[in-house]
């Protein structure tokens, strides 16, 4: 489509460098704070966040030189997710937490926005920390029941204990998790 002075800055159209620069400054740079938060939630090493942010900006700018995206926000966070995925692949870090984080980072029109993803990721990290604070036997019972979906008899057989003891471990573990979440939310200033 040929550019005219009336439609050059419209998203979805081919753009020259001046129009891309103006679009980038107007639409993408104001997202920097949210972008940095998004990247922090997906990458543990704080010293890499600046580089990751620059990688995202470079990819966005390159793509915008061909065609300015219709939604700067959706495009920015989709690119950020892809940059994180590429970085994880390059680093060959394959941990359960990284995989869980990358699944949460998925963004599309039909999925929740980055703010919901950030909140979900924070909740997952809070849950992992709370699980880590449980006594080992409680944690084993809770994970086998709530994560692996095992029945009480299956858990009892695996742990080599009575079903009643499994039930006690589950009750104690879940009550402890609930209390930890309540305390964590109170410390954050949330009202529960």
Buried (B, 14 or more C-beta within 10 A) or exposed (E): EEBEEEEBBEBEBBBEEEBBEBBBEEBBEEBEEBBBBBBBBBBEEEEBBEBBBEBBBEBBBEBBBEBBBEEBBBBBBBBBBBBBBEBBEEEEEEEEEBEBBBEBBEBEEEEBEBEEBBEBBBEBBBBEEBBEEBEEBBBBBBBBBBEEEBEBEBBBEBBEBEBEBBBBBBEBBBEBBEEBBEEBEEEEEEEE
